[in-house]
Amino acid sequence: MSDFDLPSRNATVTVTLDSSDPETLASFWSEALGYQEIGRVDQYIALGPAPGLMNIKLVLQRVSETKPGKNRMHLDLWVDDIDTEAARLEAIGARRLQDKPFDENGFLWYQLADPEGNEFCIGRLPL
Protein backbone atom coordinates (compact mmCIF):
# COMPACT_ATOMS: atom_id res chain seq x y z
CA MET A 1 0.00 0.00 0.00
CA SER A 2 1.38 3.44 -0.93
CA ASP A 3 1.21 6.47 1.34
CA PHE A 4 -1.75 7.74 -0.71
CA ASP A 5 -3.93 4.62 -0.62
CA LEU A 6 -7.00 4.80 1.58
CA PRO A 7 -7.27 2.02 4.17
CA SER A 8 -10.94 1.55 3.28
CA ARG A 9 -12.98 2.63 0.28
CA ASN A 10 -16.06 2.74 2.53
CA ALA A 11 -14.74 5.38 4.93
CA THR A 12 -17.23 7.71 6.60
CA VAL A 13 -16.37 11.40 6.87
CA THR A 14 -17.51 13.43 9.86
CA VAL A 15 -16.80 17.13 10.31
CA THR A 16 -16.57 18.21 13.96
CA LEU A 17 -17.19 21.84 14.88
CA ASP A 18 -16.16 23.09 18.32
CA SER A 19 -18.90 25.08 20.01
CA SER A 20 -19.60 26.78 23.31
CA ASP A 21 -23.35 26.16 22.74
CA PRO A 22 -23.91 22.99 20.67
CA GLU A 23 -27.69 23.12 21.12
CA THR A 24 -27.93 26.53 19.40
CA LEU A 25 -25.58 25.49 16.59
CA ALA A 26 -27.39 22.15 16.19
CA SER A 27 -30.61 24.07 15.63
CA PHE A 28 -28.93 26.44 13.13
CA TRP A 29 -27.06 23.78 11.14
CA SER A 30 -30.06 21.40 11.11
CA GLU A 31 -32.14 24.13 9.51
CA ALA A 32 -29.31 25.30 7.23
CA LEU A 33 -28.49 21.83 5.87
CA GLY A 34 -31.84 20.09 6.21
CA TYR A 35 -30.21 17.69 8.69
CA GLN A 36 -31.59 16.04 11.81
CA GLU A 37 -30.09 15.04 15.14
CA ILE A 38 -28.83 11.47 14.82
CA GLY A 39 -27.05 11.10 18.15
CA ARG A 40 -26.08 12.79 21.40
CA VAL A 41 -23.61 11.84 24.12
CA ASP A 42 -21.85 13.95 26.75
CA GLN A 43 -20.65 17.14 25.03
CA TYR A 44 -21.42 15.95 21.46
CA ILE A 45 -24.47 16.35 19.21
CA ALA A 46 -24.32 14.54 15.87
CA LEU A 47 -26.32 15.75 12.88
CA GLY A 48 -26.86 13.89 9.65
CA PRO A 49 -28.99 13.74 6.54
CA ALA A 50 -32.32 11.97 6.46
CA PRO A 51 -31.99 8.16 6.36
CA GLY A 52 -30.98 6.83 2.98
CA LEU A 53 -29.28 10.02 1.82
CA MET A 54 -25.50 10.03 1.25
CA ASN A 55 -23.81 13.02 2.81
CA ILE A 56 -21.30 14.17 5.41
CA LYS A 57 -22.19 14.10 9.10
CA LEU A 58 -21.62 17.21 11.24
CA VAL A 59 -20.75 16.81 14.94
CA LEU A 60 -20.96 19.75 17.34
CA GLN A 61 -18.54 19.39 20.24
CA ARG A 62 -18.90 21.48 23.39
CA VAL A 63 -15.67 23.25 24.36
CA SER A 64 -15.05 25.74 27.15
CA GLU A 65 -13.30 28.42 25.10
CA THR A 66 -14.88 30.70 22.51
CA LYS A 67 -13.71 30.86 18.90
CA PRO A 68 -10.29 32.58 19.00
CA GLY A 69 -9.85 33.66 15.36
CA LYS A 70 -10.32 32.68 11.74
CA ASN A 71 -11.35 29.11 10.97
CA ARG A 72 -8.60 26.84 9.67
CA MET A 73 -11.25 24.82 7.81
CA HIS A 74 -14.78 25.71 6.76
CA LEU A 75 -17.83 24.32 4.99
CA ASP A 76 -18.71 25.30 1.41
CA LEU A 77 -22.40 24.90 0.52
CA TRP A 78 -23.03 24.84 -3.25
CA VAL A 79 -26.42 26.16 -4.39
CA ASP A 80 -28.03 27.51 -7.56
CA ASP A 81 -29.01 30.92 -6.11
CA ILE A 82 -26.52 32.33 -3.61
CA ASP A 83 -28.52 35.49 -2.87
CA THR A 84 -31.69 33.59 -1.94
CA GLU A 85 -29.75 31.02 0.11
CA ALA A 86 -27.70 33.69 1.91
CA ALA A 87 -30.93 35.54 2.81
CA ARG A 88 -32.50 32.29 4.09
CA LEU A 89 -29.46 31.56 6.25
CA GLU A 90 -29.39 35.12 7.61
CA ALA A 91 -33.05 34.70 8.61
CA ILE A 92 -32.11 31.70 10.80
CA GLY A 93 -29.09 33.35 12.44
CA ALA A 94 -26.18 33.58 9.99
CA ARG A 95 -24.33 36.83 9.37
CA ARG A 96 -23.11 37.83 5.90
CA LEU A 97 -19.46 38.96 6.06
CA GLN A 98 -19.43 41.09 2.89
CA ASP A 99 -22.03 42.96 0.80
CA LYS A 100 -21.07 41.66 -2.66
CA PRO A 101 -20.16 38.10 -3.58
CA PHE A 102 -16.61 37.10 -4.36
CA ASP A 103 -16.18 36.37 -8.08
CA GLU A 104 -13.21 34.25 -9.11
CA ASN A 105 -12.80 32.11 -12.24
CA GLY A 106 -16.57 31.90 -12.71
CA PHE A 107 -17.24 30.87 -9.11
CA LEU A 108 -19.42 33.22 -7.05
CA TRP A 109 -19.67 32.97 -3.26
CA TYR A 110 -20.52 34.79 -0.07
CA GLN A 111 -18.69 34.25 3.16
CA LEU A 112 -21.04 33.99 6.14
CA ALA A 113 -20.72 33.21 9.84
CA ASP A 114 -22.95 30.95 11.92
CA PRO A 115 -24.37 32.16 15.28
CA GLU A 116 -21.00 31.51 17.02
CA GLY A 117 -18.94 33.22 14.30
CA ASN A 118 -17.72 30.10 12.45
CA GLU A 119 -17.13 31.07 8.82
CA PHE A 120 -18.68 29.15 5.94
CA CYS A 121 -19.37 29.92 2.28
CA ILE A 122 -22.44 29.81 0.05
CA GLY A 123 -21.22 29.33 -3.50
CA ARG A 124 -22.39 28.81 -7.06
CA LEU A 125 -20.41 26.72 -9.51
CA PRO A 126 -19.49 28.31 -12.86
CA LEU A 127 -22.36 28.32 -15.35
C-alpha positions in Angstrom: 0.0 0.0 0.0 1.4 3.4 -0.9 1.2 6.5 1.3 -1.8 7.7 -0.7 -3.9 4.6 -0.6 -7.0 4.8 1.6 -7.3 2.0 4.2 -10.9 1.5 3.3 -13.0 2.6 0.3 -16.1 2.7 2.5 -14.7 5.4 4.9 -17.2 7.7 6.6 -16.4 11.4 6.9 -17.5 13.4 9.9 -16.8 17.1 10.3 -16.6 18.2 14.0 -17.2 21.8 14.9 -16.2 23.1 18.3 -18.9 25.1 20.0 -19.6 26.8 23.3 -23.4 26.2 22.7 -23.9 23.0 20.7 -27.7 23.1 21.1 -27.9 26.5 19.4 -25.6 25.5 16.6 -27.4 22.1 16.2 -30.6 24.1 15.6 -28.9 26.4 13.1 -27.1 23.8 11.1 -30.1 21.4 11.1 -32.1 24.1 9.5 -29.3 25.3 7.2 -28.5 21.8 5.9 -31.8 20.1 6.2 -30.2 17.7 8.7 -31.6 16.0 11.8 -30.1 15.0 15.1 -28.8 11.5 14.8 -27.1 11.1 18.2 -26.1 12.8 21.4 -23.6 11.8 24.1 -21.8 13.9 26.8 -20.6 17.1 25.0 -21.4 15.9 21.5 -24.5 16.3 19.2 -24.3 14.5 15.9 -26.3 15.8 12.9 -26.9 13.9 9.7 -29.0 13.7 6.5 -32.3 12.0 6.5 -32.0 8.2 6.4 -31.0 6.8 3.0 -29.3 10.0 1.8 -25.5 10.0 1.2 -23.8 13.0 2.8 -21.3 14.2 5.4 -22.2 14.1 9.1 -21.6 17.2 11.2 -20.7 16.8 14.9 -21.0 19.7 17.3 -18.5 19.4 20.2 -18.9 21.5 23.4 -15.7 23.2 24.4 -15.1 25.7 27.2 -13.3 28.4 25.1 -14.9 30.7 22.5 -13.7 30.9 18.9 -10.3 32.6 19.0 -9.8 33.7 15.4 -10.3 32.7 11.7 -11.3 29.1 11.0 -8.6 26.8 9.7 -11.2 24.8 7.8 -14.8 25.7 6.8 -17.8 24.3 5.0 -18.7 25.3 1.4 -22.4 24.9 0.5 -23.0 24.8 -3.3 -26.4 26.2 -4.4 -28.0 27.5 -7.6 -29.0 30.9 -6.1 -26.5 32.3 -3.6 -28.5 35.5 -2.9 -31.7 33.6 -1.9 -29.7 31.0 0.1 -27.7 33.7 1.9 -30.9 35.5 2.8 -32.5 32.3 4.1 -29.5 31.6 6.3 -29.4 35.1 7.6 -33.0 34.7 8.6 -32.1 31.7 10.8 -29.1 33.3 12.4 -26.2 33.6 10.0 -24.3 36.8 9.4 -23.1 37.8 5.9 -19.5 39.0 6.1 -19.4 41.1 2.9 -22.0 43.0 0.8 -21.1 41.7 -2.7 -20.2 38.1 -3.6 -16.6 37.1 -4.4 -16.2 36.4 -8.1 -13.2 34.2 -9.1 -12.8 32.1 -12.2 -16.6 31.9 -12.7 -17.2 30.9 -9.1 -19.4 33.2 -7.0 -19.7 33.0 -3.3 -20.5 34.8 -0.1 -18.7 34.3 3.2 -21.0 34.0 6.1 -20.7 33.2 9.8 -23.0 30.9 11.9 -24.4 32.2 15.3 -21.0 31.5 17.0 -18.9 33.2 14.3 -17.7 30.1 12.4 -17.1 31.1 8.8 -18.7 29.1 5.9 -19.4 29.9 2.3 -22.4 29.8 0.0 -21.2 29.3 -3.5 -22.4 28.8 -7.1 -20.4 26.7 -9.5 -19.5 28.3 -12.9 -22.4 28.3 -15.3 
